[in-house]
């Protein structure tokens, strides 16, 4: 039995020596090979890709263009391409409240504000003026008056900067009138289609004098 134990011991001892020798083996240091230098002067860089405009930016651009367009139109760069008669009819259509039937005249102060002394003088006399406000015709501020006539309200527009060569008719759907040359300007008179305008023409022409 003792011989067998000695034999096993010697085998274990020999195995330990082999393991010890294996652990003592030096492992060489790993060296990476040097890469050659590359000349990049002949290499063409790829162009950077531009990001497309997103719908948000398109919306912002459209808003800016729209705002600029509105600003230009409000500033009066785009002028009306219609006739002076068309402009007058459109203005009357947009102010229906001015044509109310009433027997209450405007005050002298209101009439003076609508017809400033720098523009002209309007002597109302016995005329019943029930509306007097400045308004815009073809980009110019002009007095807009309403006189109560036999057949209803009559619109009177005093336009010292709108020169016409001769009397020009105004023909609307429910109204008729005329643009009369007065000095270097003109006066528009518009009333109901059945209203006789001759007496009103004479009254207005003798009541207005330009100071411009």
Backbone as ProteinMPNN parsed JSONL, in Angstrom:
{"seq_chain_A": "XXXXXXXXXXXXXXXXXXXXXXXXXXXXXXXXXXXXXXXXXXXXXXXXXXXXXXXXXXXXXXXXXXXXXXXXXXXXXXXXXXXXXXXXXXXXXXXXXXXXXXXXXXXXXXXXXXXXXXXXXXXXXXXXXXXXXXXXXXXXXXXXXXXXXXXXXXXXXXXXXXXXXXXXXXXXXXXXXXXXXXXXXXXXXXXXXXXXXXXXXXXXXXXXXXXX", "coords_chain_A": {"N_chain_A": [[0.823, -1.194, 0.0], [1.951, 1.171, 0.753], [3.749, 1.589, -1.295], [2.078, 2.124, -3.457], [0.957, 4.589, -2.722], [3.238, 6.163, -2.754], [3.829, 6.116, -5.436], [1.626, 7.438, -6.582], [1.989, 9.951, -5.434], [4.335, 10.781, -6.606], [3.498, 11.028, -9.223], [1.607, 13.154, -9.035], [3.366, 15.147, -8.214], [5.024, 15.39, -10.417], [3.193, 16.362, -12.23], [2.593, 18.819, -11.107], [5.041, 20.107, -11.455], [5.165, 20.323, -14.204], [3.014, 22.077, -14.653], [3.928, 24.333, -13.277], [6.208, 24.96, -14.817], [4.952, 25.634, -17.168], [3.582, 27.922, -16.488], [5.684, 29.638, -16.2], [6.484, 30.366, -18.709], [7.41, 32.925, -20.888], [5.35, 35.291, -22.403], [5.432, 36.802, -25.541], [5.385, 40.378, -26.205], [2.621, 41.944, -27.742], [2.838, 43.426, -30.813], [1.551, 45.9, -32.917], [1.441, 46.25, -36.43], [2.819, 49.067, -38.182], [0.809, 51.348, -39.959], [0.865, 52.496, -43.348], [1.377, 55.985, -44.284], [-1.332, 57.902, -45.645], [-1.979, 59.773, -48.504], [-4.219, 62.332, -48.591], [-4.776, 64.335, -50.319], [-5.721, 64.031, -52.885], [-8.232, 63.124, -52.616], [-11.642, 63.487, -53.066], [-13.891, 65.238, -51.17], [-17.118, 64.203, -50.041], [-20.099, 66.006, -50.824], [-21.926, 67.842, -48.357], [-25.118, 66.824, -47.334], [-28.013, 68.697, -47.828], [-30.56, 69.557, -45.599], [-33.916, 69.079, -46.342], [-36.471, 71.638, -46.623], [-38.782, 71.701, -44.079], [-42.343, 71.084, -43.701], [-43.157, 72.912, -41.779], [-41.427, 75.112, -42.069], [-42.098, 75.861, -44.653], [-44.698, 76.732, -44.203], [-44.22, 78.938, -42.537], [-42.82, 80.597, -44.314], [-44.816, 81.053, -46.235], [-46.639, 82.46, -44.681], [-45.198, 84.803, -44.148], [-44.965, 85.876, -46.736], [-47.685, 86.302, -47.298], [-48.341, 88.184, -45.317], [-46.672, 90.301, -46.111], [-47.813, 90.85, -48.588], [-50.411, 91.714, -47.823], [-49.656, 93.969, -46.358], [-48.569, 95.575, -48.388], [-50.823, 95.99, -49.999], [-52.454, 97.379, -48.212], [-50.972, 99.686, -47.985], [-51.467, 100.968, -50.302], [-50.172, 100.542, -52.699], [-51.065, 98.831, -54.694], [-53.387, 99.829, -56.896], [-56.831, 100.536, -57.591], [-58.225, 99.05, -60.479], [-60.558, 99.675, -61.697], [-63.044, 101.96, -63.038], [-63.573, 105.435, -62.125], [-66.263, 105.775, -61.558], [-66.98, 103.124, -60.947], [-65.512, 102.797, -58.606], [-66.788, 104.613, -56.913], [-69.406, 103.553, -56.756], [-68.823, 101.116, -55.498], [-67.898, 102.037, -53.056], [-70.202, 103.251, -51.984], [-71.809, 100.991, -51.712], [-70.508, 99.736, -49.624], [-71.068, 101.27, -47.446], [-73.799, 101.237, -46.324], [-75.187, 102.203, -44.132], [-75.013, 104.927, -44.212], [-77.059, 105.807, -45.77], [-79.477, 106.052, -44.481], [-82.848, 107.0, -43.819], [-83.711, 110.012, -42.406], [-84.558, 112.885, -40.368], [-82.789, 114.338, -38.974], [-80.334, 116.667, -38.872], [-76.742, 116.852, -39.447], [-74.308, 118.263, -37.226], [-72.846, 121.607, -37.329], [-70.16, 121.48, -36.645], [-69.518, 118.802, -37.2], [-69.904, 118.781, -39.973], [-67.927, 120.592, -40.701], [-65.633, 119.172, -39.978], [-65.742, 117.071, -41.749], [-65.573, 118.408, -44.169], [-62.882, 119.973, -44.475], [-61.385, 123.237, -44.015], [-59.063, 123.512, -45.481], [-59.54, 122.149, -47.766], [-62.056, 122.815, -48.952], [-65.156, 124.686, -49.098], [-68.402, 124.183, -47.929], [-71.523, 125.296, -48.281], [-74.346, 124.693, -46.712], [-76.913, 125.794, -46.671], [-80.374, 125.558, -47.074], [-80.39, 122.893, -47.267], [-80.841, 119.518, -46.182], [-78.546, 117.99, -44.575], [-77.583, 114.898, -43.593], [-75.546, 113.174, -43.102], [-72.063, 113.184, -42.731], [-68.903, 112.522, -43.348], [-65.372, 111.834, -43.599], [-63.982, 109.951, -46.303], [-62.368, 107.359, -48.264], [-61.42, 107.55, -51.576], [-60.087, 106.161, -54.379], [-57.612, 106.149, -53.057], [-57.425, 108.673, -51.926], [-58.398, 110.975, -49.379], [-61.636, 112.079, -49.029], [-64.517, 114.27, -48.689], [-67.558, 112.792, -47.667], [-70.841, 113.173, -48.103], [-74.349, 113.11, -47.246], [-77.445, 113.923, -48.464], [-80.845, 114.54, -47.741], [-83.236, 113.822, -50.023], [-86.101, 114.37, -52.227], [-86.879, 111.831, -53.048], [-85.59, 110.153, -51.292], [-82.398, 109.413, -49.621], [-79.465, 111.099, -50.869], [-76.293, 110.678, -52.165], [-73.277, 112.544, -51.883], [-70.147, 113.217, -53.074], [-67.238, 114.943, -52.586], [-64.575, 115.666, -54.564], [-61.704, 116.951, -54.908], [-59.295, 116.25, -56.124], [-59.814, 114.582, -58.213], [-59.971, 114.858, -61.382], [-62.167, 115.315, -64.096], [-62.98, 115.219, -67.565], [-65.488, 115.711, -68.604], [-69.033, 115.581, -67.857], [-69.796, 112.543, -66.274], [-71.643, 109.626, -66.413], [-73.107, 107.654, -63.741], [-74.045, 104.446, -63.187], [-75.76, 102.263, -61.405], [-77.055, 99.224, -59.856], [-79.373, 99.767, -58.331], [-79.232, 102.455, -58.184], [-78.518, 105.724, -59.58], [-76.463, 108.246, -61.093], [-74.107, 110.998, -61.391], [-70.887, 112.218, -62.331], [-69.556, 115.282, -61.926], [-67.553, 117.731, -63.552], [-65.682, 120.038, -61.704], [-63.916, 122.81, -61.481], [-60.549, 122.029, -60.906], [-61.18, 119.59, -59.937], [-63.778, 117.25, -59.051], [-67.281, 116.441, -58.538], [-69.333, 113.985, -57.227], [-72.653, 112.858, -57.563], [-75.155, 110.866, -56.362], [-78.148, 109.062, -56.453], [-81.418, 107.601, -55.83], [-82.825, 105.532, -58.45], [-85.146, 106.597, -59.474], [-85.091, 109.181, -58.713], [-85.168, 112.678, -59.331], [-82.341, 114.358, -60.27], [-81.501, 116.846, -61.11], [-82.311, 119.309, -59.725], [-80.842, 118.946, -57.36], [-78.228, 118.848, -58.32], [-77.828, 121.529, -59.157], [-78.086, 122.807, -56.709], [-75.913, 121.751, -55.242], [-73.686, 122.503, -56.791], [-73.696, 125.273, -56.515], [-73.162, 125.467, -53.88], [-70.629, 124.581, -53.223], [-67.18, 125.364, -53.001], [-63.808, 125.201, -53.956], [-60.816, 125.284, -51.973], [-58.317, 124.4, -52.329]], "CA_chain_A": [[0.0, 0.0, 0.0], [2.827, 2.338, 0.811], [4.337, 1.786, -2.617], [1.101, 2.747, -4.354], [0.838, 5.996, -2.351], [4.438, 6.866, -3.223], [3.733, 6.256, -6.894], [0.657, 8.527, -6.855], [2.564, 11.219, -5.025], [5.313, 11.174, -7.615], [2.765, 11.481, -10.428], [1.083, 14.503, -8.743], [4.496, 16.076, -8.144], [5.479, 15.637, -11.792], [2.2, 17.216, -12.871], [2.775, 20.173, -10.578], [6.232, 20.692, -12.065], [4.815, 20.699, -15.587], [2.182, 23.268, -14.595], [4.769, 25.444, -12.857], [7.027, 25.364, -15.961], [4.078, 26.271, -18.177], [3.272, 29.282, -16.033], [6.886, 30.453, -16.28], [6.786, 30.691, -20.113], [7.213, 34.347, -21.194], [4.526, 35.575, -23.6], [5.984, 37.997, -26.201], [4.487, 41.556, -26.287], [1.93, 42.063, -29.032], [3.169, 44.668, -31.532], [0.741, 46.133, -34.113], [2.256, 46.807, -37.535], [2.54, 50.465, -38.516], [0.124, 51.55, -41.233], [1.523, 53.547, -44.158], [0.672, 57.273, -44.383], [-2.19, 58.025, -46.839], [-2.096, 61.141, -49.022], [-5.647, 62.634, -48.796], [-4.953, 65.531, -51.158], [-6.452, 63.699, -54.105], [-9.546, 62.566, -52.294], [-12.718, 64.489, -53.159], [-14.874, 65.031, -50.087], [-18.527, 64.149, -50.436], [-20.834, 67.206, -50.392], [-22.866, 67.649, -47.247], [-26.511, 66.809, -47.786], [-28.836, 69.736, -47.232], [-31.849, 69.087, -45.098], [-35.03, 69.737, -47.04], [-37.344, 72.468, -45.799], [-39.916, 70.97, -43.517], [-43.618, 71.787, -43.905], [-43.276, 74.053, -40.858], [-40.752, 76.268, -42.661], [-42.902, 76.303, -45.79], [-45.838, 77.478, -43.656], [-43.729, 80.235, -42.078], [-42.523, 81.408, -45.496], [-46.089, 81.462, -46.84], [-47.232, 83.486, -43.822], [-44.462, 86.053, -44.361], [-45.363, 86.416, -48.044], [-49.048, 86.804, -47.189], [-48.319, 89.413, -44.527], [-46.094, 91.354, -46.94], [-48.809, 91.219, -49.591], [-51.449, 92.52, -47.18], [-49.079, 95.272, -46.018], [-48.453, 96.376, -49.616], [-52.157, 96.387, -50.44], [-52.933, 98.392, -47.29], [-50.231, 100.918, -48.197], [-52.015, 101.634, -51.486], [-49.344, 100.339, -53.884], [-51.969, 98.293, -55.707], [-54.502, 100.725, -57.076], [-57.985, 99.947, -58.237], [-58.165, 99.107, -61.947], [-61.862, 100.047, -62.201], [-63.244, 103.372, -63.329], [-63.948, 106.244, -60.97], [-67.665, 105.459, -61.28], [-66.995, 101.829, -60.26], [-64.997, 103.028, -57.255], [-67.836, 105.307, -56.157], [-70.483, 102.597, -56.489], [-68.332, 100.147, -54.508], [-67.846, 102.712, -51.756], [-71.583, 103.415, -51.504], [-72.281, 99.665, -51.302], [-69.864, 99.359, -48.372], [-71.529, 102.14, -46.365], [-75.261, 101.354, -46.428], [-75.72, 102.954, -43.0], [-75.036, 106.366, -44.507], [-78.246, 106.124, -46.565], [-80.722, 105.941, -43.697], [-83.789, 108.128, -43.927], [-83.839, 110.703, -41.125], [-84.708, 114.331, -40.484], [-81.858, 114.942, -38.022], [-79.15, 117.134, -39.598], [-75.459, 116.813, -38.748], [-73.932, 119.558, -36.655], [-71.889, 122.397, -38.112], [-68.819, 120.962, -36.369], [-69.344, 117.557, -37.958], [-69.76, 119.146, -41.39], [-66.612, 121.238, -40.865], [-64.602, 118.13, -39.905], [-65.807, 116.295, -42.995], [-65.112, 119.293, -45.258], [-61.95, 120.903, -43.838], [-61.177, 124.505, -44.717], [-57.94, 123.362, -46.405], [-60.031, 121.497, -48.984], [-63.116, 123.585, -49.595], [-66.242, 125.208, -48.264], [-69.721, 123.721, -48.346], [-72.614, 126.071, -47.684], [-75.495, 123.804, -46.783], [-78.151, 126.543, -46.903], [-81.575, 124.887, -46.577], [-80.271, 121.445, -47.512], [-80.827, 118.675, -45.0], [-77.387, 117.093, -44.613], [-77.744, 113.963, -42.466], [-74.338, 112.352, -42.96], [-70.868, 113.91, -43.155], [-67.71, 111.816, -42.88], [-64.321, 111.656, -44.616], [-63.839, 108.585, -46.808], [-61.254, 107.187, -49.204], [-61.741, 107.235, -52.97], [-58.84, 106.069, -55.149], [-56.463, 106.443, -52.207], [-57.461, 110.039, -51.401], [-59.439, 111.246, -48.398], [-62.582, 113.06, -49.586], [-65.758, 114.383, -47.918], [-68.714, 112.002, -48.07], [-72.039, 113.784, -47.531], [-75.636, 112.572, -47.671], [-78.535, 114.895, -48.391], [-82.175, 113.932, -47.868], [-83.942, 114.362, -51.176], [-87.532, 114.082, -52.347], [-87.055, 110.383, -53.235], [-84.69, 109.425, -50.406], [-81.051, 109.953, -49.445], [-78.622, 111.318, -52.045], [-74.865, 110.717, -51.805], [-72.473, 113.605, -52.504], [-68.725, 113.033, -52.831], [-66.449, 116.091, -53.04], [-63.286, 115.081, -54.954], [-60.909, 118.016, -55.526], [-58.135, 115.71, -56.85], [-60.27, 113.704, -59.3], [-60.391, 115.709, -62.495], [-62.827, 114.651, -65.226], [-63.098, 116.142, -68.702], [-66.89, 116.02, -68.833], [-69.958, 114.873, -66.968], [-69.691, 111.091, -66.456], [-72.771, 108.979, -65.73], [-72.919, 106.547, -62.805], [-75.211, 103.583, -63.367], [-75.712, 101.1, -60.54], [-78.212, 98.341, -59.913], [-80.537, 100.453, -57.774], [-78.967, 103.894, -58.105], [-77.939, 106.379, -60.745], [-75.87, 109.508, -60.704], [-73.237, 111.654, -62.35], [-69.666, 112.858, -61.83], [-69.509, 116.582, -62.581], [-66.276, 118.442, -63.431], [-65.756, 121.294, -60.958], [-62.548, 123.305, -61.391], [-59.559, 120.979, -61.13], [-61.67, 118.377, -59.314], [-65.097, 116.797, -59.496], [-68.263, 116.135, -57.509], [-70.23, 112.891, -57.604], [-73.991, 112.924, -56.97], [-75.775, 109.564, -56.637], [-79.414, 108.886, -55.74], [-82.31, 106.53, -56.287], [-82.976, 105.556, -59.906], [-86.306, 107.42, -59.844], [-84.953, 110.533, -58.162], [-84.703, 113.737, -60.237], [-81.119, 114.883, -59.689], [-81.177, 118.18, -61.613], [-82.342, 120.337, -58.666], [-79.744, 118.707, -56.406], [-76.993, 119.267, -58.995], [-77.727, 122.988, -59.09], [-77.874, 123.168, -55.308], [-74.551, 121.375, -54.833], [-72.703, 123.3, -57.53], [-73.654, 126.631, -55.967], [-72.812, 125.399, -52.444], [-69.247, 124.137, -53.031], [-66.05, 126.094, -53.594], [-62.528, 124.607, -53.524], [-59.774, 126.161, -51.448], [-57.025, 123.755, -52.602]], "C_chain_A": [[0.847, 1.228, 0.0], [3.431, 2.617, -0.52], [3.389, 2.478, -3.567], [0.955, 4.231, -4.035], [2.029, 6.795, -2.832], [4.366, 7.11, -4.718], [2.775, 7.371, -7.278], [1.24, 9.885, -6.52], [3.534, 11.727, -6.07], [4.626, 11.687, -8.891], [2.217, 12.909, -10.222], [2.191, 15.549, -8.742], [4.993, 16.418, -9.542], [4.504, 16.569, -12.528], [2.315, 18.658, -12.38], [3.965, 20.857, -11.202], [5.942, 21.152, -13.494], [3.993, 21.994, -15.6], [2.996, 24.505, -14.237], [5.615, 25.948, -14.012], [6.179, 26.098, -17.021], [3.754, 27.707, -17.789], [4.477, 30.209, -16.141], [7.25, 30.833, -17.711], [6.472, 32.164, -20.37], [6.427, 34.501, -22.491], [5.046, 36.841, -24.266], [4.923, 39.116, -26.296], [3.91, 41.672, -27.685], [2.225, 43.427, -29.643], [2.316, 44.766, -32.783], [1.611, 46.705, -35.206], [1.844, 48.25, -37.83], [1.895, 50.55, -39.897], [0.81, 52.641, -42.026], [0.679, 54.82, -44.177], [-0.081, 57.36, -45.697], [-2.274, 59.481, -47.236], [-3.558, 61.418, -49.36], [-5.874, 63.812, -49.717], [-5.763, 65.251, -52.41], [-7.831, 63.143, -53.866], [-10.581, 63.674, -52.324], [-13.734, 64.248, -52.064], [-16.292, 65.013, -50.625], [-19.244, 65.399, -49.966], [-21.819, 66.884, -49.277], [-24.296, 67.733, -47.768], [-27.29, 67.882, -47.052], [-30.165, 69.15, -46.784], [-32.973, 69.803, -45.83], [-35.845, 70.57, -46.075], [-38.523, 71.648, -45.333], [-41.189, 71.726, -43.797], [-43.777, 72.983, -42.986], [-42.636, 75.28, -41.466], [-41.502, 76.771, -43.887], [-44.079, 77.139, -45.302], [-45.406, 78.856, -43.195], [-43.455, 81.144, -43.264], [-43.798, 81.91, -46.145], [-46.75, 82.55, -46.021], [-46.554, 84.826, -44.025], [-44.864, 86.701, -45.679], [-46.763, 87.014, -47.993], [-49.093, 88.115, -46.428], [-47.758, 90.568, -45.334], [-47.082, 91.82, -47.992], [-49.901, 92.1, -49.017], [-50.936, 93.9, -46.867], [-48.991, 96.173, -47.236], [-49.808, 96.87, -50.09], [-52.728, 97.481, -49.541], [-52.236, 99.725, -47.52], [-50.664, 101.638, -49.464], [-51.172, 101.481, -52.732], [-50.181, 99.786, -55.02], [-53.186, 99.198, -55.797], [-55.649, 100.004, -57.775], [-57.875, 100.111, -59.747], [-59.533, 99.434, -62.535], [-61.923, 101.536, -62.491], [-63.586, 104.111, -62.042], [-65.4, 105.96, -60.584], [-67.785, 104.125, -60.537], [-66.537, 101.981, -58.816], [-66.06, 103.673, -56.366], [-68.972, 104.354, -55.794], [-70.069, 101.576, -55.423], [-68.295, 100.777, -53.126], [-69.249, 102.878, -51.169], [-72.137, 102.084, -51.002], [-71.718, 99.255, -49.946], [-70.275, 100.246, -47.202], [-73.046, 102.318, -46.442], [-75.869, 102.157, -45.29], [-75.796, 104.445, -43.25], [-76.336, 106.776, -45.2], [-79.55, 105.954, -45.781], [-81.57, 107.197, -43.869], [-83.985, 108.735, -42.534], [-84.026, 112.203, -41.381], [-83.801, 115.07, -39.495], [-80.594, 115.379, -38.774], [-77.874, 116.941, -38.772], [-75.132, 118.204, -38.236], [-72.964, 120.291, -37.581], [-70.461, 121.907, -37.884], [-68.546, 119.69, -37.157], [-69.143, 117.862, -39.441], [-68.394, 119.777, -41.645], [-65.481, 120.216, -40.799], [-64.578, 117.302, -41.186], [-65.302, 117.093, -44.185], [-64.168, 120.315, -44.638], [-61.719, 122.147, -44.694], [-60.024, 124.424, -45.717], [-58.365, 122.748, -47.729], [-61.068, 122.339, -49.71], [-64.129, 124.078, -48.585], [-67.554, 124.682, -48.822], [-70.778, 124.507, -47.576], [-73.892, 125.259, -47.815], [-76.792, 124.534, -47.077], [-79.339, 125.836, -46.267], [-81.522, 123.376, -46.77], [-80.209, 120.675, -46.197], [-79.699, 117.649, -45.156], [-77.447, 116.196, -43.376], [-76.54, 113.046, -42.256], [-73.165, 113.155, -43.483], [-69.639, 113.238, -42.53], [-66.649, 111.827, -43.98], [-64.265, 110.196, -45.04], [-62.721, 108.547, -47.837], [-61.783, 106.776, -50.573], [-60.44, 107.278, -53.763], [-57.625, 106.504, -54.338], [-56.431, 107.831, -51.615], [-58.629, 110.197, -50.429], [-60.34, 112.368, -48.916], [-63.819, 113.134, -48.689], [-66.884, 113.549, -48.534], [-69.926, 112.578, -47.341], [-73.276, 113.056, -48.041], [-76.703, 113.626, -47.416], [-79.862, 114.154, -48.54], [-82.926, 114.618, -49.01], [-85.405, 113.966, -51.188], [-87.8, 112.582, -52.43], [-86.086, 109.568, -52.373], [-83.309, 110.056, -50.342], [-80.28, 110.05, -50.759], [-77.177, 111.46, -51.578], [-74.153, 111.809, -52.584], [-71.011, 113.365, -52.105], [-67.963, 114.209, -53.429], [-65.017, 115.623, -53.295], [-62.413, 116.12, -55.659], [-59.728, 117.51, -56.344], [-58.521, 114.789, -58.005], [-60.832, 114.557, -60.441], [-61.02, 114.863, -63.596], [-63.053, 115.683, -66.325], [-64.537, 116.584, -68.937], [-67.761, 115.237, -67.859], [-69.961, 113.379, -67.309], [-70.827, 110.404, -65.709], [-72.327, 107.863, -64.789], [-74.194, 105.713, -62.858], [-75.048, 102.326, -62.518], [-76.983, 100.279, -60.648], [-79.478, 99.043, -59.44], [-80.375, 101.964, -57.708], [-78.469, 104.408, -59.45], [-77.351, 107.694, -60.275], [-74.973, 110.052, -61.791], [-72.009, 112.186, -61.612], [-69.517, 114.152, -62.62], [-68.114, 117.204, -62.449], [-66.49, 119.784, -62.726], [-64.333, 121.793, -60.739], [-61.563, 122.211, -61.755], [-59.967, 119.654, -60.488], [-63.025, 117.975, -59.868], [-65.982, 116.531, -58.286], [-69.169, 115.032, -58.038], [-71.544, 113.038, -56.852], [-74.718, 111.644, -57.367], [-77.036, 109.43, -55.793], [-80.203, 107.717, -56.279], [-82.541, 106.659, -57.8], [-84.146, 106.442, -60.342], [-86.176, 108.868, -59.388], [-84.509, 111.515, -59.233], [-83.498, 114.43, -59.616], [-80.793, 116.307, -60.122], [-81.233, 119.252, -60.523], [-81.204, 120.193, -57.671], [-78.414, 119.106, -57.023], [-76.804, 120.77, -58.86], [-77.435, 123.442, -57.669], [-76.433, 122.906, -54.892], [-73.518, 122.265, -55.515], [-72.602, 124.726, -56.991], [-73.22, 126.638, -54.486], [-71.334, 125.096, -52.214], [-68.267, 125.079, -53.706], [-64.753, 125.494, -53.039], [-61.617, 125.674, -52.95], [-58.381, 125.579, -51.71], [-56.379, 124.357, -53.837]], "O_chain_A": [[0.528, 2.218, -0.659], [3.62, 3.781, -0.87], [3.799, 3.306, -4.38], [0.84, 5.052, -4.945], [1.892, 7.94, -3.263], [4.781, 8.158, -5.213], [3.058, 8.159, -8.181], [1.012, 10.859, -7.237], [3.57, 12.916, -6.39], [5.088, 12.625, -9.54], [2.34, 13.761, -11.102], [2.002, 16.677, -9.197], [5.338, 17.564, -9.831], [4.902, 17.426, -13.317], [2.15, 19.6, -13.154], [3.922, 22.061, -11.46], [6.398, 22.207, -13.936], [4.22, 22.884, -16.42], [2.797, 25.58, -14.801], [5.758, 27.155, -14.21], [6.636, 27.041, -17.667], [3.663, 28.592, -18.64], [4.318, 31.429, -16.171], [8.228, 31.551, -17.92], [5.357, 32.604, -20.09], [6.776, 33.934, -23.526], [5.099, 37.881, -23.61], [3.731, 38.845, -26.446], [4.617, 41.518, -28.682], [1.9, 44.46, -29.058], [2.327, 43.864, -33.62], [2.445, 47.568, -34.936], [0.668, 48.602, -37.738], [2.348, 49.932, -40.86], [1.291, 53.616, -41.447], [-0.548, 54.771, -44.1], [0.43, 56.957, -46.741], [-2.602, 60.336, -46.413], [-4.098, 60.826, -50.295], [-7.008, 64.255, -49.895], [-6.421, 66.147, -52.938], [-8.52, 62.737, -54.801], [-10.406, 64.7, -51.666], [-14.369, 63.194, -52.017], [-16.615, 65.738, -51.566], [-19.037, 65.831, -48.832], [-22.449, 65.827, -49.25], [-24.628, 68.621, -48.553], [-27.245, 67.977, -45.826], [-30.797, 68.363, -47.488], [-32.963, 71.03, -45.92], [-35.918, 70.277, -44.881], [-39.179, 70.976, -46.129], [-41.131, 72.916, -44.107], [-44.441, 73.957, -43.34], [-43.203, 76.371, -41.407], [-41.541, 77.976, -44.137], [-44.421, 78.147, -45.921], [-46.115, 79.837, -43.418], [-43.809, 82.323, -43.239], [-43.866, 83.065, -46.563], [-47.357, 83.466, -46.577], [-47.215, 85.864, -44.073], [-45.078, 87.911, -45.747], [-47.017, 88.079, -48.555], [-49.789, 89.049, -46.827], [-48.276, 91.683, -45.272], [-47.194, 93.014, -48.269], [-50.285, 93.103, -49.621], [-51.638, 94.893, -47.061], [-49.288, 97.366, -47.164], [-49.945, 98.013, -50.528], [-53.399, 98.396, -50.018], [-52.824, 100.781, -47.285], [-50.281, 102.786, -49.687], [-51.393, 102.18, -53.721], [-50.04, 100.207, -56.169], [-53.941, 99.307, -54.831], [-55.453, 98.998, -58.456], [-57.484, 101.17, -60.239], [-59.673, 99.469, -63.758], [-60.976, 102.276, -62.225], [-63.853, 103.498, -61.008], [-65.724, 105.911, -59.397], [-68.587, 103.998, -59.612], [-67.103, 101.369, -57.91], [-66.206, 103.31, -55.199], [-69.445, 104.349, -54.657], [-70.865, 101.216, -54.556], [-68.624, 100.125, -52.135], [-69.448, 102.663, -49.974], [-72.846, 102.04, -49.996], [-72.362, 98.517, -49.201], [-69.864, 99.99, -46.07], [-73.526, 103.439, -46.609], [-76.946, 102.732, -45.447], [-76.552, 105.153, -42.584], [-76.68, 107.958, -45.22], [-80.607, 105.734, -46.373], [-81.055, 108.302, -44.041], [-84.38, 108.04, -41.598], [-83.701, 112.715, -42.452], [-84.001, 116.25, -39.209], [-79.855, 114.525, -39.265], [-77.928, 116.875, -37.544], [-75.627, 119.202, -38.759], [-72.354, 119.705, -38.476], [-69.644, 121.913, -38.805], [-67.463, 119.523, -37.718], [-68.291, 117.253, -40.088], [-67.775, 119.53, -42.68], [-64.473, 120.37, -41.489], [-63.515, 116.885, -41.646], [-64.684, 116.544, -45.096], [-64.599, 121.418, -44.303], [-61.839, 122.116, -45.919], [-59.997, 125.174, -46.692], [-57.626, 122.82, -48.711], [-60.978, 122.554, -50.918], [-63.969, 123.904, -47.377], [-67.792, 124.727, -50.029], [-70.895, 124.381, -46.357], [-74.455, 125.15, -48.904], [-77.695, 123.952, -47.678], [-79.327, 125.545, -45.071], [-82.485, 122.668, -46.476], [-79.601, 121.127, -45.227], [-79.868, 116.598, -45.775], [-77.371, 116.681, -42.247], [-76.528, 112.235, -41.33], [-73.25, 113.747, -44.559], [-69.381, 113.376, -41.335], [-66.986, 111.829, -45.164], [-64.478, 109.302, -44.221], [-62.192, 109.586, -48.231], [-62.5, 105.784, -50.707], [-59.77, 108.309, -53.812], [-56.717, 107.147, -54.864], [-55.507, 108.155, -50.87], [-59.703, 109.63, -50.628], [-59.87, 113.469, -49.204], [-64.138, 112.165, -48.0], [-67.128, 113.59, -49.739], [-70.028, 112.484, -46.118], [-73.263, 112.464, -49.121], [-76.843, 114.146, -46.309], [-79.987, 113.25, -49.366], [-83.208, 115.815, -48.968], [-85.888, 113.307, -50.268], [-88.826, 112.107, -51.942], [-85.795, 108.416, -52.694], [-83.072, 111.108, -50.936], [-80.419, 109.204, -51.642], [-76.878, 112.268, -50.699], [-74.382, 111.987, -53.781], [-70.691, 113.319, -50.917], [-68.031, 114.449, -54.634], [-64.319, 115.228, -52.362], [-62.386, 116.163, -56.889], [-59.201, 118.249, -57.176], [-57.647, 114.272, -58.701], [-62.008, 114.921, -60.45], [-60.478, 113.827, -63.981], [-63.287, 116.861, -66.054], [-64.783, 117.694, -69.41], [-67.29, 114.356, -67.14], [-70.109, 112.995, -68.469], [-70.964, 110.58, -64.499], [-71.306, 107.213, -65.012], [-75.288, 106.216, -62.603], [-74.285, 101.428, -62.873], [-77.878, 100.597, -61.433], [-80.53, 98.929, -60.069], [-81.264, 102.672, -57.237], [-78.06, 103.644, -60.325], [-77.689, 108.196, -59.203], [-75.048, 109.644, -62.95], [-72.077, 112.552, -60.439], [-69.37, 114.124, -63.842], [-67.546, 117.207, -61.357], [-67.365, 120.564, -63.104], [-63.616, 121.255, -59.896], [-61.712, 121.543, -62.778], [-59.19, 118.7, -60.492], [-63.377, 118.311, -60.999], [-65.501, 116.411, -57.159], [-69.704, 115.124, -59.143], [-71.553, 113.308, -55.651], [-74.883, 111.359, -58.553], [-77.013, 109.652, -54.583], [-79.705, 106.936, -57.091], [-82.461, 107.753, -58.357], [-84.139, 106.978, -61.45], [-87.057, 109.687, -59.651], [-83.571, 111.228, -59.976], [-83.616, 115.03, -58.547], [-79.891, 116.924, -59.555], [-80.293, 120.038, -60.4], [-80.661, 121.188, -57.19], [-77.554, 119.649, -56.329], [-75.724, 121.229, -58.487], [-76.634, 124.35, -57.45], [-75.806, 123.753, -54.256], [-72.577, 122.728, -54.872], [-71.523, 125.319, -57.013], [-72.948, 127.697, -53.92], [-70.829, 125.331, -51.116], [-68.488, 125.533, -54.829], [-64.608, 125.302, -51.832], [-61.641, 126.826, -53.383], [-57.376, 126.195, -51.354], [-55.286, 123.945, -54.226]]}, "name": "protein", "num_of_chains": 1, "seq": "XXXXXXXXXXXXXXXXXXXXXXXXXXXXXXXXXXXXXXXXXXXXXXXXXXXXXXXXXXXXXXXXXXXXXXXXXXXXXXXXXXXXXXXXXXXXXXXXXXXXXXXXXXXXXXXXXXXXXXXXXXXXXXXXXXXXXXXXXXXXXXXXXXXXXXXXXXXXXXXXXXXXXXXXXXXXXXXXXXXXXXXXXXXXXXXXXXXXXXXXXXXXXXXXXXXX"}
